[in-house]
């Protein structure tokens, strides 16, 4: 396999390509590990919580400005947040699979980027659909923002770097903020 030309005219070594692919796999697997697993929030309500070994500062739920959400909104919020959690987990697995397939196929960095961009764009569309279902405006805004961030990753010139910088922050944010 020929090494792809770099912007400065040099070719990327096989070791560098392998390192890039490994980094992408590690980031994707870390996102899966940090996934949004249900946990008890102390009030008996399930809440998504990261399960990674990284330290996560405890957070205190802030009251909503409009008071308590209605039972319909709370039920919808739980459904929507769970759906987004599942989408992010499935997307993380697809990103890891894309990276593994690129390694097996000895894909170029450009081919890997294209695979990652397609996966991120599809994930953004799926997450955006869930934002449209949310009845709580705060949850709708949160999920719409996550979809925008995923769109940014799909447009990034280096989605692998974007994943390491931004994608890994999405599961903990959902765990902290996506609940009634």
C-alpha positions as CSV (number, residue, x, y, z in Angstrom):
1,X,0.0,0.0,0.0
2,X,1.3,3.4,-0.9
3,X,1.4,6.0,1.9
4,X,-1.0,8.9,1.2
5,X,0.5,12.3,0.6
6,X,0.3,14.7,3.4
7,X,-0.5,18.4,3.2
8,X,3.1,19.3,3.5
9,X,4.0,16.9,0.6
10,X,5.4,14.1,2.8
11,X,3.9,10.6,2.9
12,X,2.5,9.2,6.1
13,X,4.4,6.2,7.3
14,X,2.6,2.8,7.8
15,X,3.3,3.2,11.5
16,X,1.6,6.6,11.5
17,X,-1.4,5.2,9.6
18,X,-1.6,2.3,12.1
19,X,-1.3,4.6,15.0
20,X,-4.1,6.8,13.7
21,X,-6.3,3.8,13.2
22,X,-5.5,2.5,16.7
23,X,-6.3,5.9,18.2
24,X,-9.7,5.9,16.5
25,X,-10.5,2.5,17.7
26,X,-9.4,3.4,21.3
27,X,-11.6,6.6,21.2
28,X,-14.6,4.7,19.9
29,X,-14.2,1.9,22.4
30,X,-13.8,4.5,25.2
31,X,-17.0,6.1,24.1
32,X,-18.7,2.8,24.2
33,X,-17.3,2.1,27.7
34,X,-18.3,5.6,28.8
35,X,-21.7,4.8,27.4
36,X,-24.9,5.8,29.0
37,X,-25.9,3.0,31.3
38,X,-28.9,3.4,33.5
39,X,-28.2,4.1,37.2
40,X,-30.2,5.2,40.1
41,X,-30.1,9.0,40.8
42,X,-31.1,8.7,44.4
43,X,-34.7,9.5,43.7
44,X,-35.6,6.1,42.4
45,X,-35.6,7.4,38.8
46,X,-33.2,5.8,36.3
47,X,-30.6,8.3,35.0
48,X,-27.9,7.7,32.5
49,X,-24.4,7.6,34.1
50,X,-20.9,7.1,32.6
51,X,-19.3,3.7,33.4
52,X,-15.8,4.5,32.4
53,X,-12.9,4.3,34.8
54,X,-12.2,8.0,34.4
55,X,-13.1,10.2,37.3
56,X,-16.4,12.1,36.9
57,X,-17.2,14.9,39.2
58,X,-20.6,14.5,40.9
59,X,-23.2,16.8,39.7
60,X,-26.4,18.1,41.4
61,X,-29.5,18.3,39.3
62,X,-30.7,21.9,39.0
63,X,-34.4,22.6,39.1
64,X,-36.1,23.4,35.9
65,X,-37.0,27.1,35.6
66,X,-40.7,26.2,34.9
67,X,-41.1,24.0,38.0
68,X,-41.7,20.3,37.9
69,X,-42.3,18.9,34.4
70,X,-45.6,17.2,33.8
71,X,-45.9,13.4,34.0
72,X,-46.2,13.3,30.2
73,X,-43.1,15.4,29.7
74,X,-41.1,13.4,32.3
75,X,-42.2,10.1,30.6
76,X,-41.3,11.5,27.2
77,X,-38.0,12.8,28.5
78,X,-37.0,9.4,29.8
79,X,-38.0,7.7,26.5
80,X,-36.1,10.3,24.4
81,X,-33.0,10.2,26.6
82,X,-32.9,6.4,26.6
83,X,-33.3,6.4,22.8
84,X,-30.4,8.9,22.4
85,X,-28.3,6.8,24.8
86,X,-28.9,3.8,22.6
87,X,-28.1,5.7,19.5
88,X,-24.8,7.0,20.9
89,X,-23.8,3.5,22.1
90,X,-24.7,2.0,18.7
91,X,-22.9,4.8,16.9
92,X,-19.8,4.2,19.1
93,X,-19.8,0.6,18.1
94,X,-20.2,1.5,14.4
95,X,-17.3,3.9,14.7
96,X,-15.2,1.2,16.2
97,X,-16.3,-1.2,13.5
98,X,-15.4,1.3,10.8
99,X,-12.0,1.7,12.3
100,X,-11.4,-2.0,12.6
101,X,-12.6,-2.6,9.0
102,X,-10.3,0.2,7.7
103,X,-7.4,-1.5,9.5
104,X,-8.3,-4.9,8.0
105,X,-8.8,-3.4,4.6
106,X,-5.6,-1.4,4.8
107,X,-7.6,1.7,4.0
108,X,-5.9,5.0,3.5
109,X,-6.5,7.7,6.1
110,X,-8.8,9.4,3.6
111,X,-10.9,6.3,3.3
112,X,-11.1,5.9,7.1
113,X,-12.1,9.6,7.4
114,X,-14.8,9.1,4.8
115,X,-16.2,6.0,6.7
116,X,-16.1,7.9,10.0
117,X,-17.8,11.0,8.5
118,X,-20.6,8.9,7.0
119,X,-21.2,7.2,10.4
120,X,-21.2,10.5,12.3
121,X,-23.6,12.1,9.8
122,X,-26.0,9.2,10.1
123,X,-25.8,9.4,13.9
124,X,-26.4,13.1,13.8
125,X,-29.6,12.6,11.7
126,X,-30.8,9.9,14.1
127,X,-30.1,12.1,17.2
128,X,-31.8,15.1,15.5
129,X,-34.9,12.9,15.0
130,X,-35.0,12.3,18.8
131,X,-34.7,16.0,19.5
132,X,-37.8,16.5,17.4
133,X,-39.7,14.0,19.7
134,X,-38.7,15.7,22.9
135,X,-41.6,17.5,24.6
136,X,-39.4,19.3,27.2
137,X,-37.8,22.3,25.5
138,X,-34.6,21.9,27.6
139,X,-34.2,18.3,26.5
140,X,-34.9,19.2,22.9
141,X,-32.2,21.9,23.0
142,X,-29.7,19.6,24.6
143,X,-30.2,16.8,22.1
144,X,-30.3,19.3,19.1
145,X,-27.0,20.6,20.3
146,X,-25.5,17.1,20.4
147,X,-26.8,16.5,16.9
148,X,-25.0,19.8,15.8
149,X,-21.8,18.6,17.5
150,X,-22.0,15.3,15.6
151,X,-22.6,17.2,12.3
152,X,-19.4,19.2,13.1
153,X,-17.6,15.9,13.5
154,X,-18.9,14.7,10.1
155,X,-17.6,17.9,8.5
156,X,-14.3,17.8,10.3
157,X,-11.2,17.4,8.3
158,X,-10.0,14.9,10.9
159,X,-13.0,13.1,12.4
160,X,-10.6,10.9,14.5
161,X,-9.2,13.9,16.2
162,X,-12.7,15.4,16.6
163,X,-13.8,12.1,18.3
164,X,-10.9,12.4,20.8
165,X,-11.6,16.0,21.5
166,X,-15.4,16.2,21.4
167,X,-17.2,12.9,20.9
168,X,-15.9,11.5,24.2
169,X,-17.6,14.4,26.0
170,X,-21.1,13.5,24.7
171,X,-21.9,10.4,26.8
172,X,-21.0,12.1,30.1
173,X,-23.0,15.2,29.1
174,X,-26.0,13.1,28.3
175,X,-25.7,11.2,31.6
176,X,-25.5,14.5,33.5
177,X,-28.1,16.6,31.7
178,X,-30.6,14.3,29.8
179,X,-33.2,13.6,32.4
180,X,-36.5,14.9,33.8
